[in-house]
Amino acid sequence: MYFLNIWKWLFIFLLALNVGVIIWLYTLLNENYEAPDSENDNYTSEGSGIEIKMNNDAVESILNESISDESLSISIDETGILLDAVQEVYGFMIDTSIALDPISIGDQVVFEARNINVADLPLTQDMLYSLIRAQSDLPEGIQFSDTERALIVDSKALTDQIEWDVEVNSIDYENDEWYFSITR
């Protein structure tokens, strides 16, 4: 009888440990994020420098050529911007896709993460964003926002790559138009 009593207490302890881990994971991944303010798009037709207008295909090509990671790709069309990544975790291939909506704000371009899918996990968008944010190692000039569900790209990162001052004036991927200003 004493032997059965030990197994009962071990079972209760293991059950409590599992419940504790589930609660800890839920609180770790359950953060709420706001959407970026889309009214801040800052296109102005005045200013010095060269104004460049590009279409979705040109921007997609430039972005994919500048990404050094072969497991990451970006596709842009009139319906949206999609970031796809494939990573190996513990021998399993994990497919991740994020639908992005860009907003040009001063010296930054903010990409709102509208629809996140990580290996079809049944988690909320905020939980998936927290998971990606915690596991990502991004280069300088690119970061995940702490308060919004968004990826922030500093235009200085573009400036450092081509040695010219680049400003993203306006992004209208739905009409196949991206506006940039370049100054020396």
ZABA-631314 format. One record per residue (C-alpha): residue number from 1; x, y, z. Coordinates in pm, 1 decimal. Layout:
N
PT   pos         c1         c2         c3
PT   NUM          X          Y          Z
...
! end
This chain:
184
PT   pos         c1         c2         c3
PT     1        0.0        0.0        0.0
PT     2      287.9      234.6       82.7
PT     3      430.5      176.2     -267.6
PT     4      105.9      295.9     -433.9
PT     5      102.2      607.8     -215.1
PT     6      448.9      714.0     -344.7
PT     7      336.8      679.0     -707.7
PT     8       27.7      885.1     -635.4
PT     9      239.8     1171.6     -493.3
PT    10      489.7     1149.7     -778.4
PT    11      203.3     1168.8    -1027.6
PT    12       55.4     1475.5     -853.0
PT    13      399.3     1642.5     -841.6
PT    14      458.9     1577.9    -1214.2
PT    15      111.1     1704.2    -1300.7
PT    16      169.7     2024.2    -1100.5
PT    17      507.3     2071.6    -1270.8
PT    18      348.1     2040.4    -1617.4
PT    19       72.6     2287.4    -1527.3
PT    20      337.1     2530.0    -1397.4
PT    21      537.6     2508.7    -1720.2
PT    22      225.7     2568.5    -1930.8
PT    23      130.2     2873.4    -1722.2
PT    24      486.8     3007.6    -1745.2
PT    25      493.0     2966.5    -2126.8
PT    26      153.0     3130.7    -2160.7
PT    27      258.3     3435.9    -1959.3
PT    28      591.5     3456.7    -2144.0
PT    29      429.4     3454.1    -2488.2
PT    30      110.0     3644.3    -2407.8
PT    31      200.7     4007.3    -2473.3
PT    32      -27.2     4260.0    -2641.1
PT    33      102.8     4479.8    -2921.9
PT    34      -49.8     4779.4    -3096.9
PT    35      -61.1     4841.6    -3471.2
PT    36      156.6     5122.9    -3608.6
PT    37      -20.3     5446.8    -3698.9
PT    38      -63.4     5446.1    -4078.9
PT    39     -149.2     5818.1    -4086.6
PT    40      220.6     5903.9    -4047.9
PT    41      319.0     5827.9    -4407.0
PT    42      549.3     6121.1    -4477.0
PT    43      564.6     6163.8    -4854.1
PT    44      643.8     6516.0    -4969.0
PT    45      736.2     6610.3    -5325.4
PT    46      976.3     6884.7    -5220.5
PT    47     1333.1     6848.8    -5098.4
PT    48     1677.5     6819.7    -5241.4
PT    49     1836.3     6519.3    -5399.1
PT    50     1728.0     6270.0    -5654.4
PT    51     1376.1     6133.1    -5634.6
PT    52     1342.6     5772.6    -5741.8
PT    53     1023.6     5584.3    -5809.9
PT    54     1044.6     5205.0    -5814.5
PT    55      789.7     4932.2    -5867.6
PT    56      724.7     4628.0    -5648.9
PT    57      936.2     4392.2    -5862.5
PT    58     1242.3     4620.3    -5845.2
PT    59     1216.8     4661.8    -5466.6
PT    60     1162.2     4286.1    -5421.8
PT    61     1468.6     4211.7    -5634.2
PT    62     1688.9     4458.3    -5441.8
PT    63     1573.2     4326.8    -5104.7
PT    64     1624.9     3960.8    -5196.1
PT    65     1971.8     4034.0    -5338.8
PT    66     2074.3     4218.5    -5022.0
PT    67     1961.8     3936.3    -4789.8
PT    68     2259.1     3712.6    -4720.5
PT    69     2048.1     3436.3    -4564.5
PT    70     1925.8     3184.9    -4825.2
PT    71     1650.5     3059.9    -4595.0
PT    72     1483.3     3404.6    -4603.9
PT    73     1290.6     3552.9    -4897.8
PT    74     1059.9     3846.9    -4958.7
PT    75      781.7     3868.3    -5216.2
PT    76      600.5     4192.1    -5301.2
PT    77      293.1     4242.9    -5516.1
PT    78      -21.5     4457.0    -5513.6
PT    79     -184.7     4230.7    -5254.0
PT    80       92.6     4262.0    -4998.1
PT    81      443.1     4194.9    -4878.1
PT    82      527.3     3845.2    -4758.9
PT    83      839.5     3745.3    -4566.8
PT    84      909.0     3370.2    -4575.8
PT    85     1171.6     3192.7    -4368.8
PT    86     1267.2     2828.9    -4321.7
PT    87     1477.5     2735.6    -4021.0
PT    88     1592.0     2407.3    -3876.2
PT    89     1516.6     2363.6    -3506.0
PT    90     1615.3     2037.4    -3336.6
PT    91     1618.9     1859.7    -3673.7
PT    92     1274.5     1985.8    -3778.7
PT    93     1223.4     2234.1    -4062.7
PT    94     1005.7     2521.9    -3940.1
PT    95      824.4     2729.6    -4205.1
PT    96      746.9     3086.6    -4102.2
PT    97      559.2     3348.3    -4301.2
PT    98      474.9     3704.2    -4206.3
PT    99      244.8     3934.7    -4404.5
PT   100      379.7     4288.6    -4373.5
PT   101      223.7     4630.2    -4425.8
PT   102      482.1     4913.1    -4460.7
PT   103      454.8     5268.3    -4330.1
PT   104      723.9     5530.7    -4393.5
PT   105      782.2     5738.0    -4078.9
PT   106     1068.1     5988.6    -4091.8
PT   107     1400.0     5803.2    -4084.8
PT   108     1232.1     5465.7    -4036.7
PT   109     1015.6     5226.8    -4230.8
PT   110      780.2     5036.0    -4004.2
PT   111      650.2     4703.2    -4135.0
PT   112      336.7     4604.7    -3943.6
PT   113      315.8     4227.6    -3900.8
PT   114      -45.5     4161.4    -3999.0
PT   115      -53.1     3785.1    -4030.1
PT   116      210.0     3561.0    -3870.6
PT   117      225.6     3186.4    -3928.5
PT   118      489.1     2971.3    -3759.2
PT   119      453.8     2605.0    -3861.3
PT   120       73.2     2634.8    -3832.2
PT   121       95.1     2665.2    -3452.7
PT   122     -247.8     2748.1    -3305.1
PT   123     -128.3     3055.0    -3111.4
PT   124     -248.4     3414.9    -3116.5
PT   125      -71.0     3669.0    -3338.2
PT   126       78.2     3840.1    -3032.2
PT   127      213.4     3509.6    -2901.3
PT   128      369.5     3425.8    -3239.0
PT   129      521.3     3775.2    -3260.3
PT   130      670.8     3735.9    -2911.4
PT   131      814.4     3399.1    -3011.2
PT   132      973.1     3536.8    -3330.3
PT   133     1098.4     3850.4    -3154.2
PT   134     1266.6     3645.0    -2882.5
PT   135     1434.3     3404.1    -3126.7
PT   136     1550.4     3650.6    -3395.4
PT   137     1900.4     3780.7    -3442.0
PT   138     1865.8     4084.5    -3668.5
PT   139     2144.0     4296.0    -3820.7
PT   140     2212.3     4650.9    -3703.2
PT   141     1948.3     4896.5    -3820.8
PT   142     1668.1     4639.9    -3817.2
PT   143     1474.7     4556.9    -3501.7
PT   144     1144.7     4426.1    -3375.8
PT   145      933.1     4679.9    -3190.3
PT   146      876.7     4631.1    -2818.5
PT   147      534.0     4798.2    -2819.3
PT   148      391.3     4730.3    -3166.4
PT   149      371.0     4413.8    -3369.4
PT   150      615.8     4552.9    -3625.1
PT   151      958.8     4524.3    -3781.9
PT   152     1143.5     4858.6    -3787.8
PT   153     1406.5     4934.5    -4052.2
PT   154     1622.4     5242.6    -3999.4
PT   155     1698.8     5417.9    -4329.4
PT   156     2055.0     5466.5    -4203.5
PT   157     2105.4     5093.9    -4267.1
PT   158     2038.5     5161.2    -4637.0
PT   159     2261.8     5469.4    -4624.8
PT   160     2552.4     5268.8    -4483.4
PT   161     2524.6     5006.6    -4760.4
PT   162     2532.2     5242.2    -5061.0
PT   163     2717.4     5538.3    -4902.4
PT   164     2446.1     5785.0    -5004.1
PT   165     2171.5     5929.8    -4785.4
PT   166     1855.6     5733.9    -4859.1
PT   167     1513.0     5838.7    -4737.9
PT   168     1201.0     5635.9    -4802.2
PT   169      943.3     5900.6    -4885.3
PT   170      635.5     5690.5    -4947.0
PT   171      536.4     5329.9    -5001.2
PT   172      228.1     5241.9    -5202.5
PT   173      275.7     4875.3    -5291.5
PT   174      -95.9     4843.6    -5374.0
PT   175      -41.5     5078.6    -5671.5
PT   176      306.1     4938.1    -5749.0
PT   177      488.6     5257.4    -5639.8
PT   178      778.2     5314.4    -5396.9
PT   179      929.6     5663.5    -5363.1
PT   180     1285.0     5727.7    -5242.8
PT   181     1509.6     6033.6    -5215.3
PT   182     1884.3     5996.9    -5248.6
PT   183     2134.3     6270.9    -5161.1
PT   184     2511.2     6268.9    -5141.6
! end
